[in-house]
Amino acid sequence: MLNNVRALQRRVAADVLARIDPTHVAEIDNALAVSWIPFAAHIGVLEAARSVLGPVSFRGFSRDFIREALQSSALFAKQAAYVLTMVDGGAWSLVRAIPVSCRLVFSGAGEVIVESADGDRTAKVIYDGLPAEHARNDVWSLSWLGTIDALAARALERFDRTAIVEETRCDPDRGFFEWTARIVKKG
């Protein structure tokens, strides 16, 4: 994720990096491609990026990070291709993989549930149990909006469709978020 921060315009990247706890930067820089990154380090990068980029650009930053991970990451690229071709291949195939991915990537940071409806035209992603200290701002929701954007776009590209993703419910005191994605025709 720090590589994506460093790829931003020089001044913007410097501003984001200056806002991240140096301990978190070291934890991420010293990690292997498949290392477990502490949740506090992950959220620290997200919060710093959000504070500099603003809500719209931060959502795009999150989307681009996931899009790149789906294409080239040692953790996600092969698994994404497998899910799309061998396991499901449906419109929400990658979105349905979120709960398993979250259990592998985050420990003690809540649970994710994915439901589909309307003949598979709509998906609902529910995140419950985000630690309260991280749930009181829009960072987590915007990050997930970008993530769902990227996952839906990757799964839907062969159907000539796209998805409209929005936050539909939020209870920060509980660490509860709900996002809904709807399939629509491109253009």
C-alpha positions as CSV (number, residue, x, y, z in Angstrom):
1,M,0.0,0.0,0.0
2,L,2.9,2.4,0.7
3,N,4.0,1.9,-2.9
4,N,0.7,3.3,-4.0
5,V,1.1,6.3,-1.7
6,R,4.7,6.8,-3.0
7,A,3.3,6.7,-6.6
8,L,1.1,9.7,-5.9
9,Q,2.3,13.2,-7.0
10,R,5.5,13.9,-5.2
11,R,4.1,16.7,-2.9
12,V,0.9,14.7,-2.1
13,A,2.9,11.5,-1.4
14,A,5.2,13.4,0.9
15,D,2.3,14.9,2.8
16,V,0.6,11.5,3.2
17,L,3.9,9.8,4.4
18,A,4.5,12.6,6.9
19,R,1.2,11.8,8.6
20,I,1.9,8.1,9.0
21,D,3.5,6.9,12.3
22,P,7.1,6.0,11.4
23,T,6.7,2.7,13.2
24,H,3.9,1.7,10.8
25,V,6.0,2.8,7.8
26,A,8.8,0.5,9.0
27,E,6.4,-2.4,9.6
28,I,5.1,-2.2,6.1
29,D,8.4,-1.5,4.4
30,N,10.1,-4.4,6.1
31,A,7.2,-6.9,5.4
32,L,7.4,-9.5,2.7
33,A,4.8,-9.5,-0.1
34,V,2.8,-12.1,1.8
35,S,3.4,-10.8,5.3
36,W,0.7,-10.1,7.8
37,I,0.5,-6.3,8.3
38,P,-0.8,-5.1,11.7
39,F,-4.3,-3.6,11.4
40,A,-3.1,-0.4,13.1
41,A,-0.5,0.1,10.4
42,H,-3.0,-0.6,7.6
43,I,-5.6,1.8,9.0
44,G,-2.8,4.4,9.8
45,V,-2.0,4.5,6.1
46,L,-5.6,4.8,5.1
47,E,-6.3,7.6,7.6
48,A,-3.2,9.5,6.4
49,A,-4.2,9.1,2.7
50,R,-7.8,10.2,3.4
51,S,-6.7,13.3,5.3
52,V,-4.7,14.5,2.4
53,L,-6.7,13.2,-0.6
54,G,-10.2,14.1,0.5
55,P,-13.2,11.7,0.2
56,V,-13.6,11.4,-3.6
57,S,-9.9,11.0,-4.4
58,F,-9.4,8.7,-1.4
59,R,-12.2,6.4,-2.7
60,G,-10.5,6.4,-6.1
61,F,-7.1,5.7,-4.4
62,S,-8.7,2.7,-2.6
63,R,-10.3,1.4,-5.8
64,D,-7.0,1.7,-7.7
65,F,-5.1,-0.1,-5.0
66,I,-7.5,-3.1,-5.1
67,R,-7.6,-3.0,-8.9
68,E,-3.8,-3.3,-9.0
69,A,-3.8,-6.0,-6.4
70,L,-6.3,-8.1,-8.4
71,Q,-4.0,-7.9,-11.4
72,S,-0.5,-8.2,-9.9
73,S,-0.4,-8.9,-6.2
74,A,1.1,-12.1,-4.9
75,L,-1.8,-12.3,-2.4
76,F,-4.8,-11.7,-4.7
77,A,-4.1,-11.9,-8.5
78,K,-4.1,-15.7,-8.8
79,Q,-6.9,-16.2,-6.4
80,A,-9.1,-13.6,-8.2
81,A,-8.5,-15.3,-11.5
82,Y,-9.3,-18.7,-10.0
83,V,-12.6,-17.4,-8.5
84,L,-13.6,-15.8,-11.8
85,T,-12.9,-18.9,-13.9
86,M,-13.2,-22.0,-11.7
87,V,-15.3,-21.3,-8.6
88,D,-18.1,-19.0,-9.5
89,G,-17.6,-16.6,-12.4
90,G,-20.8,-14.8,-11.6
91,A,-21.3,-11.1,-11.3
92,W,-20.6,-11.0,-7.6
93,S,-18.0,-13.7,-7.5
94,L,-15.2,-11.6,-6.1
95,V,-17.5,-9.7,-3.8
96,R,-18.6,-13.1,-2.3
97,A,-14.9,-13.9,-1.6
98,I,-14.6,-10.9,0.7
99,P,-15.5,-12.7,4.0
100,V,-12.8,-15.3,3.4
101,S,-10.2,-12.7,2.3
102,C,-10.9,-10.5,5.4
103,R,-10.4,-13.4,7.8
104,L,-7.0,-14.0,6.1
105,V,-5.9,-10.4,6.0
106,F,-7.4,-8.9,9.2
107,S,-7.4,-10.4,12.6
108,G,-9.8,-9.1,15.4
109,A,-11.1,-6.4,13.2
110,G,-14.7,-7.5,12.7
111,E,-16.6,-9.8,10.4
112,V,-18.0,-9.4,6.9
113,I,-21.1,-10.9,5.4
114,V,-22.1,-10.7,1.7
115,E,-25.7,-11.2,0.5
116,S,-27.1,-11.0,-3.0
117,A,-30.7,-10.3,-4.1
118,D,-32.9,-9.2,-7.0
119,G,-31.9,-12.2,-9.1
120,D,-28.3,-11.5,-8.4
121,R,-28.6,-7.8,-9.6
122,T,-27.8,-6.4,-6.1
123,A,-25.2,-7.3,-3.5
124,K,-25.1,-6.2,0.1
125,V,-21.8,-6.1,2.0
126,I,-22.0,-5.9,5.8
127,Y,-19.0,-5.2,8.0
128,D,-19.7,-5.6,11.7
129,G,-17.3,-5.1,14.6
130,L,-14.7,-2.6,13.3
131,P,-12.9,-1.4,16.5
132,A,-14.6,1.8,17.7
133,E,-11.5,3.9,17.4
134,H,-11.5,3.4,13.7
135,A,-15.2,3.6,13.1
136,R,-15.8,7.3,13.9
137,N,-14.7,8.8,10.6
138,D,-15.4,8.0,7.0
139,V,-12.0,6.3,6.2
140,W,-13.2,2.7,6.5
141,S,-16.4,3.2,4.6
142,L,-14.7,5.1,1.7
143,S,-12.0,2.4,1.6
144,W,-14.6,-0.3,1.3
145,L,-16.6,1.7,-1.3
146,G,-13.4,1.8,-3.4
147,T,-12.8,-1.9,-2.7
148,I,-16.3,-3.0,-3.8
149,D,-16.0,-0.7,-6.8
150,A,-12.9,-2.5,-7.9
151,L,-14.1,-6.0,-7.2
152,A,-17.4,-5.5,-9.0
153,A,-15.7,-3.8,-12.0
154,R,-13.3,-6.8,-12.3
155,A,-16.0,-9.4,-12.1
156,L,-18.4,-7.5,-14.4
157,E,-16.0,-6.4,-17.1
158,R,-16.9,-9.5,-19.3
159,F,-20.6,-8.8,-19.0
160,D,-20.4,-5.2,-20.2
161,R,-21.9,-4.0,-16.9
162,T,-20.7,-1.9,-14.0
163,A,-21.9,-1.4,-10.5
164,I,-23.1,1.5,-8.5
165,V,-21.9,1.2,-4.9
166,E,-23.1,3.2,-2.0
167,E,-23.1,3.2,1.8
168,T,-26.7,2.3,3.0
169,R,-26.2,2.0,6.7
170,C,-23.6,3.0,9.3
171,D,-23.5,2.7,13.1
172,P,-20.0,3.9,14.2
173,D,-20.7,3.0,17.9
174,R,-21.1,-0.6,16.9
175,G,-18.4,-0.5,14.1
176,F,-21.2,-1.5,11.7
177,F,-21.3,-0.6,8.0
178,E,-23.5,-1.7,5.1
179,W,-22.9,-1.1,1.5
180,T,-25.1,-1.9,-1.5
181,A,-23.9,-2.5,-5.0
182,R,-26.3,-2.6,-7.9
183,I,-25.5,-3.9,-11.4
184,V,-26.2,-1.4,-14.3
185,K,-25.4,-1.3,-18.0
186,K,-22.3,0.6,-18.8
187,G,-22.8,4.1,-20.3
